């Protein structure tokens, strides 16, 4: 049987690619517009994604493939993104004139190339955005281009010590007759986490020896975060920084986002030697997303770091939790292989 193939759209730094390669699938094509993400993608995977997918000729430039994967831009649908755009009087969702239309590019590729299956990933809020109208449009479009599909909201905290809820849409081409398989499909959660937080975080003495106080917040930033939290508490809501204190074994962090580089407010680590907490290191961010060990070599000093800490924080904050992708990759490839065997009989 030929090896299953996939394309990696809106690839970021290739977290989805790692998941599908782990189950034996081969990547034939990738796209990513951000120049810094492309640098990291090349460091992690050995090839450079093409740029803006909207400028690619679908028929000529995108190869035939079995599986389409896409973590299409989520800012137009995220709670933070919607809130920010509302405050600025700007459009969001499918009214966003740029990012919000990226799903339709995915749809056009599905329509033209007709892969056997797809995996789409986005923020949880995609399902409820605009009184569920956005998701209804997505469902209608996927049905129109010939796919059966099912959506799942999954929290990475079952695999890794980070709360990270995302929506995943798994689809199979209708002629493969896997609709009943999809309808009965349930996510198999692991019995225990692959990693706990203490195995992800460096020991405090090691951080101090290697970096000194580089990742400790400045007094000004720490005071501002505490003031911000007090103001929100006075208003009766729970907004504010997320401080993680030892012992770390059973702890779970908040969701790391692309804005983490600004002040680290989502995930702060309490320190014994200082009253001021520190941010997680880029190396720890890599581990918190479950990236392979080979990626750590670009963050622990073994290999030259390809981009700045700021860019790494943005990239891991925008990325996927690899163990979750591995689970979906196995579901999709197992069903495609079964379908291929059935077709051979």
Buried (B, 14 or more C-beta within 10 A) or exposed (E): EEEBBBBBBBBBBBBBBBBBBBBEBEBBBBBBBBEBBBBBBBBBBEEEBBBEBEEBEEEEEBEEBBBBBBBBBBBBBBEBBBEEBEEEEEBBBBEBEEBBBBBBBBBBBBBEBBBBBBBBBBBBBBBBBBEEEBBEBBBEBBEEBEBBBBBBEBBBBBBBBBBBEBBBBBBBBBEBEBBEBBEEBEEEEEEEBBBBBBEBBBEBEEBBEBEEBEBBBEEEBBEBBEEBBEEEEEEEEEEBBBBBEBEBEEBBBBBBBBBBBEBBBBBBBBBEEBEBBBBBBBBBBBBBBBBBEEBBBBBBEEEEBBBEBEBBBBBBBBBBBBBBBBBBBBBBBEBBBEBBEEEEE
